[in-house]
Amino acid sequence: MAGFKRGYDGKIAGLYDLDKTLGRGHFAVVKLARHVFTGEKVAVKVIDKTKLDTLATGHLFQEVRCMKLVQHPNIVRLYEVIDTQTKLYLILELGDGGDMFDYIMKHEEGLNEDLAKKYFAQIVHAISYCHKLHVVHRDLKPENVVFFEKQGLVKLTDFGFSNKFQPGKKLTTSCGSLAYSAPEILLGDEYDAPAVVLKELIIFADIWSLGVILYMLVCGQPPFQEANDSETLTMIMDCKYTVPSRVSKECKDLITRMLQRDPKRRASLEEIENHPWLQGVDPSPATKYNIPLVSYKNLSEEEHNSIIQRMVLGDIADRDTIVEALETNKYNHITATYFLLAERILREKQEKEIQTRSASPSNIKAQFRKSAPVLNQIFEEGESDDEFDMDENLPPKLSRLKMNIASPSTVHKRYHRRKSQGRGSSCSSSETSDDDSESRSDVSNLNDSGFIIPGIGRDSE
């Protein structure tokens, strides 16, 4: 990798090797990097504090605060915060499959519904977790959903530009991206409501955005996307959109229940999770993985002590300092190193378990059964069994099969696989045919009565 470059503070030099730029915003740039001690790849969000005004600085602190609070397998992990005089570095979990928007754009007519519900269920699961912690994303969109292909997961990211609710004070709403924003957010009203009522209002905005995401997954384009912002705004406020006829009745019903003009008529997260369209789908496949590791307590004592020993020998810190950093939930280089090492150990452990299962007797039998069609193809060519008799104790056909398994490239070379709208007080949809269509000192713990409301993501950094 490129190593330390000019323009970046010396405080990060020696800890991370910065490489190519992955993304860029108004105040920040996201770079690929390598954690020097472990060699693990991470994403580093570099925020130029000299370009931030007071409001933007507040949004930045809220982003850090939210990412520290939400520790979930379907949310991008924050490993470390490095604060310098001019820059703030957020060390983040690195996705390996790009974002959902780019993925959707590769599917002109949308994903097949089985795949769409797999990803959508994970997003709903993550949002449900956030809402239980009084964290409302309010900038949900495919660009803020990242693929982790090796884990088979999608994860939420970009928790920036938030507001914190305090009883007795009005909450001024702010919109994220126009095409995904709820009508009440676009109105820009100030809400001076009791905590319970306000909580419902801000949660409903996320429900609307979930409806937009589901529509995009199965249709391949946003429901509200016109030639200019003015026309798009009108479509959103009138809640007018069309659903292609290829979309199933149950999926269309779920979309309709989320894209309601009146926030109180939208489906709750519980209703979404229990909707018939999502039944039979595992909403939390990430729970089968221990990566990212959300607590050192999830490791065995042997694994825990092994990691600490490696860190001590590597002069990261002494044992007492490491333990203190873990117990006080720090987000410094000590805890980042610990969790990156731990996740590597868990990843290698899981890969070994997969290899062991694949070598089990039951899987070997499955390989024999899978090879049977290939065996039949060979015999149909009229080749003699004796020509392939590799073991006099085996019947001719099994001897031939033994050779195929031992040398699969031979078979593969010889037998190639085939390459394979309406108006109303509530939202109404019409159906069309396919042809028609980060200063740490400023980041405190949550106030029991407060709501953290992150917002604008990649387009507004």
C-alpha positions as CSV (number, residue, x, y, z in Angstrom):
1,M,0.0,0.0,0.0
2,A,1.0,3.6,-0.4
3,G,1.8,4.2,3.2
4,F,1.8,7.6,5.0
5,K,1.2,10.5,2.7
6,R,1.7,14.2,2.9
7,G,-1.4,16.2,4.1
8,Y,-2.3,13.7,6.8
9,D,-1.5,14.2,10.5
10,G,1.5,12.4,12.0
11,K,-0.8,11.0,14.7
12,I,-2.0,8.3,12.2
13,A,1.4,7.6,10.7
14,G,2.7,4.2,11.8
15,L,-0.7,3.0,12.7
16,Y,-2.4,2.8,9.3
17,D,-1.1,2.8,5.8
18,L,-3.5,4.9,3.7
19,D,-4.2,3.8,0.1
20,K,-6.6,4.7,-2.6
21,T,-9.7,6.9,-2.2
22,L,-13.0,5.0,-2.0
23,G,-15.3,8.0,-1.8
24,R,-15.4,11.7,-1.4
25,G,-17.9,14.3,0.1
26,H,-17.9,18.0,0.9
27,F,-16.0,17.7,4.2
28,A,-14.7,14.2,4.1
29,V,-12.9,11.5,2.1
30,V,-13.0,7.8,2.6
31,K,-9.8,5.9,2.0
32,L,-8.8,2.3,1.9
33,A,-6.2,1.6,4.6
34,R,-4.2,-1.2,6.2
35,H,-3.9,-1.6,10.0
36,V,-0.1,-1.9,10.3
37,F,0.2,-4.2,13.3
38,T,-2.5,-6.7,12.2
39,G,-2.3,-6.2,8.4
40,E,-6.2,-6.1,8.3
41,K,-7.8,-3.8,5.7
42,V,-10.2,-1.1,7.0
43,A,-11.9,2.0,5.7
44,V,-10.8,5.4,7.0
45,K,-13.1,8.4,6.9
46,V,-11.0,11.5,7.0
47,I,-12.9,14.6,8.0
48,D,-11.3,18.0,7.5
49,K,-12.4,20.0,10.6
50,T,-11.1,23.3,9.2
51,K,-14.0,23.2,6.7
52,L,-16.8,22.6,9.3
53,D,-19.0,25.3,10.7
54,T,-20.6,25.0,14.1
55,L,-23.7,23.1,12.8
56,A,-21.6,20.6,10.8
57,T,-19.3,20.0,13.8
58,G,-22.3,19.1,15.9
59,H,-23.5,16.7,13.2
60,L,-20.1,15.1,13.2
61,F,-20.1,14.6,16.9
62,Q,-23.5,13.0,16.7
63,E,-22.3,10.6,14.0
64,V,-19.5,9.4,16.2
65,R,-21.9,9.2,19.2
66,C,-24.4,7.1,17.2
67,M,-21.8,4.7,15.8
68,K,-20.4,4.1,19.3
69,L,-23.9,3.3,20.5
70,V,-25.1,0.9,17.8
71,Q,-23.2,-2.3,17.9
72,H,-25.0,-4.7,15.6
73,P,-23.8,-7.3,13.0
74,N,-25.9,-5.5,10.3
75,I,-24.3,-2.1,11.0
76,V,-20.8,-1.1,9.9
77,R,-18.5,-1.2,12.8
78,L,-16.5,1.7,14.2
79,Y,-13.1,0.6,15.4
80,E,-11.3,3.7,16.4
81,V,-11.5,7.5,16.5
82,I,-8.3,9.5,16.0
83,D,-8.7,13.3,16.7
84,T,-6.1,15.7,15.7
85,Q,-5.9,19.5,15.5
86,T,-7.2,19.7,11.9
87,K,-8.7,16.3,11.1
88,L,-10.9,13.5,12.6
89,Y,-10.2,10.0,11.5
90,L,-13.0,7.3,11.8
91,I,-11.6,3.8,11.4
92,L,-14.4,1.7,10.0
93,E,-15.2,-1.9,9.0
94,L,-14.5,-2.4,5.3
95,G,-17.2,-3.8,3.0
96,D,-16.1,-6.0,0.1
97,G,-19.1,-5.7,-2.2
98,G,-19.9,-2.0,-2.9
99,D,-23.1,-0.3,-2.0
100,M,-26.7,-1.4,-2.7
101,F,-27.4,1.4,-5.1
102,D,-24.7,0.2,-7.6
103,Y,-26.0,-3.3,-7.1
104,I,-29.6,-2.4,-8.0
105,M,-28.5,-0.4,-11.0
106,K,-27.0,-3.6,-12.4
107,H,-30.5,-5.1,-12.3
108,E,-32.7,-3.0,-14.7
109,E,-35.9,-4.8,-13.6
110,G,-35.0,-5.3,-10.0
111,L,-33.9,-8.3,-8.1
112,N,-35.8,-11.5,-7.9
113,E,-38.1,-11.3,-4.8
114,D,-36.3,-14.2,-2.9
115,L,-33.1,-12.3,-3.0
116,A,-34.7,-8.9,-2.4
117,K,-36.5,-10.2,0.8
118,K,-33.2,-11.6,2.1
119,Y,-31.5,-8.2,2.0
120,F,-34.6,-6.2,3.0
121,A,-35.1,-8.4,6.1
122,Q,-31.6,-7.6,7.3
123,I,-32.1,-3.9,6.8
124,V,-35.4,-4.0,8.8
125,H,-33.6,-6.0,11.5
126,A,-30.9,-3.4,11.9
127,I,-33.4,-0.5,11.9
128,S,-35.5,-2.2,14.5
129,Y,-32.4,-2.5,16.7
130,C,-31.6,1.2,16.2
131,H,-35.1,2.4,17.1
132,K,-35.0,0.4,20.4
133,L,-32.0,2.6,21.3
134,H,-33.9,5.8,20.2
135,V,-31.6,6.1,17.2
136,V,-33.3,7.1,14.0
137,H,-31.2,7.0,10.9
138,R,-33.4,9.3,8.8
139,D,-31.2,9.0,5.7
140,L,-31.9,5.5,4.7
141,K,-31.2,4.8,1.1
142,P,-29.4,2.1,-1.0
143,E,-26.2,4.2,-1.1
144,N,-26.0,3.8,2.7
145,V,-26.3,0.0,2.6
146,V,-23.0,-1.8,2.1
147,F,-22.5,-5.4,0.9
148,F,-20.3,-7.8,2.8
149,E,-20.2,-10.6,0.3
150,K,-18.0,-13.0,2.2
151,Q,-20.3,-12.9,5.1
152,G,-23.4,-12.9,2.9
153,L,-24.7,-9.7,4.7
154,V,-25.7,-6.1,4.1
155,K,-24.9,-3.4,6.7
156,L,-26.1,0.1,7.4
157,T,-23.6,3.0,7.3
158,D,-23.5,6.8,7.4
159,F,-25.0,7.8,10.7
160,G,-24.1,11.5,10.2
161,F,-26.0,14.8,10.5
162,S,-28.2,14.0,13.4
163,N,-30.4,15.9,15.8
164,K,-31.0,15.2,19.5
165,F,-34.4,15.7,20.9
166,Q,-34.7,17.4,24.3
167,P,-38.1,17.7,26.0
168,G,-39.5,21.3,25.9
169,K,-37.5,22.2,22.7
170,K,-38.8,22.1,19.2
171,L,-37.2,19.6,16.8
172,T,-36.5,21.1,13.4
173,T,-36.5,18.4,10.8
174,S,-33.9,18.2,8.1
175,C,-34.1,16.0,5.0
176,G,-31.6,13.6,3.7
177,S,-31.8,12.8,0.0
178,L,-34.9,14.1,-1.7
179,A,-36.0,10.9,-3.5
180,Y,-36.0,8.9,-0.2
181,S,-37.4,11.5,2.2
182,A,-40.8,11.3,3.8
183,P,-43.4,14.1,3.0
184,E,-43.4,15.3,6.6
185,I,-39.6,15.7,6.5
186,L,-39.8,17.7,3.3
187,L,-42.3,20.0,4.8
188,G,-39.6,21.2,7.2
189,D,-42.0,21.6,10.1
190,E,-40.9,22.1,13.6
191,Y,-42.4,19.7,16.1
192,D,-43.1,20.8,19.6
193,A,-44.7,17.5,20.8
194,P,-44.6,15.2,23.8
195,A,-41.8,12.7,23.7
196,V,-44.0,9.7,22.8
197,V,-45.7,11.5,19.9
198,L,-42.4,12.9,18.6
199,K,-40.8,9.5,18.7
200,E,-43.6,8.1,16.5
201,L,-43.2,11.0,14.0
202,I,-39.4,10.5,13.6
203,I,-39.6,6.7,13.4
204,F,-42.3,6.9,10.7
205,A,-39.8,8.8,8.5
206,D,-37.5,5.7,8.5
207,I,-40.5,3.5,7.7
208,W,-41.2,5.6,4.5
209,S,-37.5,5.3,3.5
210,L,-37.7,1.5,4.0
211,G,-40.6,1.5,1.6
212,V,-38.6,3.3,-1.0
213,I,-35.7,0.9,-0.6
214,L,-38.0,-2.2,-1.0
215,Y,-39.5,-0.6,-4.1
216,M,-36.1,-0.1,-5.6
217,L,-35.0,-3.6,-4.8
218,V,-37.9,-5.2,-6.7
219,C,-38.4,-2.6,-9.4
220,G,-34.9,-1.5,-10.2
221,Q,-35.6,2.3,-9.9
222,P,-36.9,4.8,-7.3
223,P,-40.7,5.2,-7.0
224,F,-40.3,9.0,-7.0
225,Q,-37.8,10.1,-9.6
226,E,-38.8,12.8,-12.1
227,A,-36.9,15.1,-14.5
228,N,-36.2,17.7,-11.8
229,D,-36.4,18.1,-8.0
230,S,-39.6,20.2,-8.3
231,E,-41.5,17.4,-10.1
232,T,-40.0,14.8,-7.8
233,L,-41.2,16.8,-4.8
234,T,-44.7,17.0,-6.2
235,M,-44.8,13.2,-6.8
236,I,-43.7,12.6,-3.2
237,M,-46.2,15.1,-1.7
238,D,-49.0,13.5,-3.8
239,C,-47.7,10.1,-3.0
240,K,-48.1,9.0,-6.6
241,Y,-46.1,6.0,-7.9
242,T,-46.6,2.9,-10.0
243,V,-45.8,-0.7,-9.3
244,P,-44.9,-3.0,-12.2
245,S,-47.3,-6.0,-12.7
246,R,-44.4,-8.5,-12.3
247,V,-44.2,-7.6,-8.6
248,S,-46.1,-10.1,-6.4
249,K,-49.3,-9.1,-4.7
250,E,-47.8,-9.6,-1.2
251,C,-44.8,-7.5,-2.0
252,K,-46.9,-4.7,-3.5
253,D,-49.1,-4.8,-0.4
254,L,-46.0,-4.3,1.9
255,I,-44.7,-1.4,-0.2
256,T,-48.1,0.2,-0.1
257,R,-48.4,-0.1,3.7
258,M,-45.0,1.7,4.1
259,L,-45.5,4.4,1.5
260,Q,-48.5,6.1,3.1
261,R,-48.8,9.9,3.0
262,D,-50.1,10.0,6.6
263,P,-47.3,8.9,8.9
264,K,-49.7,7.3,11.4
265,R,-51.1,5.0,8.7
266,R,-47.7,3.5,7.9
267,A,-46.9,0.0,9.0
268,S,-44.9,-0.4,12.2
269,L,-41.6,-2.3,12.2
270,E,-43.3,-5.1,14.0
271,E,-46.0,-5.3,11.3
272,I,-43.3,-5.2,8.6
273,E,-41.4,-8.1,10.2
274,N,-44.6,-10.1,10.5
275,H,-45.8,-9.4,7.0
276,P,-46.6,-12.5,4.9
277,W,-44.1,-11.5,2.3
278,L,-41.2,-11.7,4.8
279,Q,-42.2,-15.0,6.3
280,G,-39.7,-17.9,5.9
281,V,-36.8,-15.5,5.7
282,D,-34.0,-15.4,8.3
283,P,-34.1,-11.7,9.4
284,S,-30.8,-12.0,11.2
285,P,-28.3,-14.4,9.5
286,A,-25.6,-12.2,10.9
287,T,-26.2,-13.8,14.4
288,K,-24.6,-17.0,13.0
289,Y,-21.3,-15.1,12.7
290,N,-19.1,-13.7,15.4
291,I,-17.8,-11.0,13.1
292,P,-17.7,-8.1,13.8
293,L,-17.1,-8.9,17.4
294,V,-19.2,-6.6,19.5
295,S,-17.7,-7.5,22.9
296,Y,-14.5,-9.1,24.1
297,K,-16.7,-11.1,26.5
298,N,-17.9,-13.2,23.5
299,L,-14.4,-14.8,23.2
300,S,-13.2,-17.8,25.2
301,E,-10.7,-17.1,28.0
302,E,-8.0,-18.8,25.9
303,E,-8.6,-16.6,22.9
304,H,-8.8,-13.5,25.0
305,N,-5.4,-14.2,26.7
306,S,-3.8,-15.2,23.4
307,I,-4.7,-11.8,21.8
308,I,-3.5,-9.8,24.8
309,Q,-0.2,-11.7,24.8
310,R,0.3,-10.9,21.1
311,M,-0.4,-7.3,21.7
312,V,2.0,-7.1,24.7
313,L,4.7,-8.8,22.7
314,G,4.1,-6.4,19.9
315,D,4.5,-3.4,22.2
316,I,1.0,-2.2,21.7
317,A,0.4,-1.8,25.4
318,D,0.9,-3.7,28.7
319,R,-1.8,-6.1,29.9
320,D,-3.4,-3.8,32.5
321,T,-3.8,-1.0,29.9
322,I,-5.4,-3.3,27.4
323,V,-7.8,-4.7,29.9
324,E,-8.8,-1.2,31.1
325,A,-9.3,0.0,27.5
326,L,-11.7,-2.9,26.8
327,E,-13.6,-2.6,30.1
328,T,-14.2,1.1,29.6
329,N,-15.2,0.6,26.0
330,K,-12.6,2.9,24.5
331,Y,-12.3,3.5,20.8
332,N,-8.6,3.9,20.5
333,H,-5.7,2.1,18.9
334,I,-5.6,-0.5,21.7
335,T,-9.2,-1.6,21.3
336,A,-9.0,-1.4,17.5
337,T,-6.0,-3.7,17.5
338,Y,-7.6,-6.1,19.9
339,F,-10.9,-6.5,17.9
340,L,-9.1,-6.7,14.5
341,L,-6.9,-9.5,15.9
342,A,-10.0,-11.2,17.5
343,E,-12.0,-11.1,14.3
344,R,-9.1,-12.6,12.3
345,I,-9.0,-15.5,14.8
346,L,-12.8,-16.0,14.6
347,R,-12.7,-15.8,10.8
348,E,-10.0,-18.4,10.5
349,K,-11.8,-20.6,13.0
350,Q,-15.0,-20.4,11.0
351,E,-13.2,-21.2,7.7
352,K,-11.7,-24.2,9.4
353,E,-15.1,-25.4,10.6
354,I,-16.5,-25.0,7.0
355,Q,-13.6,-27.1,5.6
356,T,-14.1,-29.8,8.3
357,R,-17.8,-30.0,7.4
358,S,-17.1,-30.2,3.7
359,A,-14.8,-33.2,4.4
360,S,-17.4,-35.1,6.4
361,P,-18.6,-38.5,5.2
362,S,-22.0,-37.2,4.4
363,N,-20.6,-34.5,2.1
364,I,-18.3,-37.0,0.4
365,K,-21.4,-39.1,-0.4
366,A,-23.1,-36.0,-1.8
367,Q,-20.1,-35.5,-4.1
368,F,-20.5,-39.0,-5.4
369,R,-24.2,-38.4,-6.1
370,K,-23.4,-35.1,-7.8
371,S,-20.9,-36.8,-10.1
372,A,-23.4,-39.4,-11.3
373,P,-24.8,-37.3,-14.2
374,V,-21.3,-36.7,-15.4
375,L,-20.6,-40.5,-15.2
376,N,-23.7,-41.2,-17.4
377,Q,-22.5,-38.7,-20.0
378,I,-19.2,-40.5,-20.2
379,F,-20.7,-43.9,-20.7
380,E,-23.1,-42.6,-23.3
381,E,-20.0,-41.8,-25.5
382,G,-19.4,-45.6,-25.7
383,E,-16.0,-45.7,-23.9
384,S,-15.3,-49.0,-22.2
385,D,-15.3,-49.5,-18.5
386,D,-12.1,-51.4,-18.6
387,E,-10.2,-48.4,-19.9
388,F,-10.9,-46.6,-16.6
389,D,-10.5,-49.6,-14.2
390,M,-8.2,-48.0,-11.6
391,D,-8.9,-50.4,-8.8
392,E,-9.5,-54.1,-9.3
393,N,-11.6,-54.3,-6.1
394,L,-14.1,-51.7,-7.3
395,P,-16.8,-52.2,-9.9
396,P,-15.9,-50.5,-13.2
397,K,-18.3,-47.6,-12.9
398,L,-17.1,-46.8,-9.4
399,S,-13.5,-47.0,-10.5
400,R,-14.4,-44.4,-13.2
401,L,-16.1,-42.2,-10.7
402,K,-13.1,-42.4,-8.4
403,M,-10.9,-41.0,-11.2
404,N,-13.4,-38.2,-11.9
405,I,-13.3,-37.0,-8.3
406,A,-9.6,-37.3,-8.1
407,S,-9.1,-35.3,-11.3
408,P,-12.1,-33.0,-11.8
409,S,-10.2,-30.8,-14.3
410,T,-10.4,-33.7,-16.8
411,V,-14.1,-33.8,-16.7
412,H,-14.5,-30.0,-16.7
413,K,-12.4,-29.7,-19.8
414,R,-14.5,-32.2,-21.7
415,Y,-18.0,-31.3,-20.5
416,H,-18.4,-27.5,-20.1
417,R,-21.4,-26.1,-18.2
418,R,-23.9,-24.0,-20.0
419,K,-23.5,-20.2,-19.3
420,S,-26.0,-19.7,-18.2
421,Q,-50.9,5.9,-10.6
422,G,-53.7,7.8,-8.3
423,R,-54.2,10.6,-5.7
424,G,-55.8,10.6,-2.3
425,S,-55.4,11.4,1.3
426,S,-53.2,8.4,1.7
427,C,-50.6,7.0,-0.7
428,S,-52.0,5.3,-3.7
429,S,-50.2,3.3,-6.2
430,S,-51.2,2.2,-9.7
431,E,-50.1,-1.0,-11.3
432,T,-48.4,-1.0,-14.7
433,S,-47.3,-3.8,-17.0
434,D,-43.7,-4.4,-17.7
435,D,-44.1,-2.8,-21.1
436,D,-45.4,0.4,-19.6
437,S,-42.8,0.9,-17.2
438,E,-15.1,13.4,16.3
439,S,-13.7,14.9,19.2
440,R,-14.0,12.2,21.9
441,S,-14.4,14.7,24.7
442,D,-17.5,16.1,23.1
443,V,-19.1,12.6,22.7
444,S,-21.0,11.8,25.9
445,N,-23.4,9.1,26.9
446,L,-27.1,9.1,25.8
447,N,-29.5,11.2,27.9
448,D,-32.3,8.9,29.0
449,S,-34.9,11.1,27.6
450,G,-33.0,12.0,24.4
451,F,-33.4,10.8,20.8
452,I,-30.5,10.6,18.5
453,I,-31.5,11.3,14.9
454,P,-28.8,10.8,12.4
455,G,-29.3,12.0,8.9
456,I,-27.6,13.0,5.7
457,G,-25.1,10.5,4.3
458,R,-22.8,10.3,1.3
459,D,-24.3,13.0,-0.9
460,S,-24.2,15.6,1.9
461,E,-20.9,15.1,3.6
